[in-house]
Amino acid sequence: YESDWSPDKAQQVYSVKQNNKYEGYVNMVGDGIMFKFTLDPNWDTNWGDDGADGTLELNGADIAIPEAGYYRMKADINALTYSVMKTDWGLIGDATPGGWDADTNMTYSMETRTWSLTVDLTVGNIKFRANDDWALNYGDNDFDGTMEEGGSDIPIAEAGNYTIVLNLEVA
């Protein structure tokens, strides 16, 4: 969220299992967007990509992002690989206005760092889906409010007007 190159101010991606596999969502703004992965919030250990080929090199070149947007970032420090995927999020399901055929688009807020939508839902099920495609979607396997990639449909037990908030960032 800062426009400078201070790792201590940068958005973070995390290795939840502490296995050197990092994943997270980062909102990239502006023009000429570049980034690197760092081990800590400093420049002591950092990785870039010398060949712009998806492989990481220690102290490698800055990695370019083609356009501003909300990106899913992954880095595997053991394999020295990474990927970035621009995402736009929507709600889909038989409880939504578009059913299982069309997403109802959500809007990203820079202020709250969340995606949201106010929509009339019917009794049925919903899921969150990126880019109007099933390649990346979230549901809730245990119905505990914590989403899992490819997780189970989320039931809507009562029809009504809902404000749905999707938070993909670790606080």
N, C-alpha and C positions, 0 to 999 in steps of 0.2 A: 504494500500500500504506500510505500515511499518510492520516490522517483530516483533516489540515489543508489549507490552500490554498497550499502552498509548491511552486512549479513545479520547484524543484531536487530535490524528493523524489518527484515524480509519476512514474507509469509513462510510458514513452515510446512514441510511434509514429514511424516513420521514413519518409523519402523516399529509398528505396534508390537510385533513379535520379537523385536530386538534381534533380527536376523540379517541386518544390512539390506533389507528390501523395504524401500520407502514408497509411500503412496499418499497422495493428498490432492486437494483442489486449490488452485491459485488463480486469482483474477488478475489478468495482465492488461494494463492500460497504456495508451499512448501509441507512438510510432517508433519504429526501429527498436523493438523490444528484444532485449538480450538477458540471459540469466546464466547462472552456474549452480551446481549443487555444492554445498559445504557440509563438512562433518559436524562442525559446531557453528555457532553464530559469529564466526570470524573467518579470516582468509587462510589460517594456518594449513588446513587440508581442504582442497577443493578439486572438483572435477568439471571439465568442460568436454567439448567434442571437436577434435582437430579436423575431422573429415566430414562433419555434418552427416554422419551415417548411422546415428543411433548408438554409437559406442562411446564410452567415457574414457578419458585420459586424465591422469593426475595433472593438475595445473593446465588442462587443455583450454582450447579456444572457447570464447563466449558462444552460447547456444542461442540461435535466433528463433523468435516466434513470428510467424508470418503476419498475424493480425491480432489486434486486441480481442480479448474474450476471456471466458471462464474455462480454464483448462484442468483436465485430470492429468496429474504428473505421476510417473512411476520411475524409480531408479533402483537398479539392483547392483549394489557396489561390489558384490562378489563376482558377478558375471560381467561387470562394467558395461551394462546396457541401460537404456532409458527410453521412455516414450512420453509423448505429450499428445493429448487429444482435446480439441476444442469441444465444449459441451453447451447445449442449450437444453433446458429441462422442461418437461411437461408431465401432466397427470393423465393417465389412461385407465380405462376399465369400464365395466358395464354400469357403474354408478355415475360416470361422468357424462356430460352432454354428447361427446363424440363416441361413446361406447369403447369397444376394443379396436375400432377402426381408425380413430384419429385422436391425437393428443390434444389436451387443452393446455396451451402454453402458460408457463410461469414467468414471472419477471424477477430479475436479479436486482437487489438493493445493495449499493456500495456501502451505505450507512450501517445496515444490520448484517451485511455479509451473508444474506440468506436469499433463497428463491421463495416467492409466495404467489398466491392466487386466491381470490375469493370467488366461489362458484357454487351453484346449486347442484347438490348431489342427490341421487336416489338411493334406495337400498340396493346394495350390490358390493362390488369389490373395486379397488384401485391399486395402481402401482405408479412409481415414478420412473420415467424413461428419458434417456438422453437422445437428442438429435432425431426424434421421431423414428427410432429404430430399437430393436430388441437387443442389440449387441451389448448395451449397458443399461441395466435397469435395477431398481431396488424395490424390495418388499420387506416383510417383517415375519420371519419364521416363527418366533415365539410370542408375537403380539405384545412385546415389551417396550415398544417405542424406539427400539434400536433397529436400524435397517441392515439388511444383508444384501450383497450383490446377488441378483437372481433370486431373491427371497420370495416367500409366499405372498399371495394377494393379501391386501389389507382390507378387512371387511368394514363396510359402512352399514351400521345396523338401523339407522334412522335417517330418513330423507330430511334435507334442510339446506340452509345456506351456510357454507363452511369457509373459513379462512384457513388455508393449508400453508404451512411454512416448512420448507426443506432446508436444513442446515447441514452442509457437507464439509464444513470446516471444523477442525478440532480446536476447542477453545484453549 
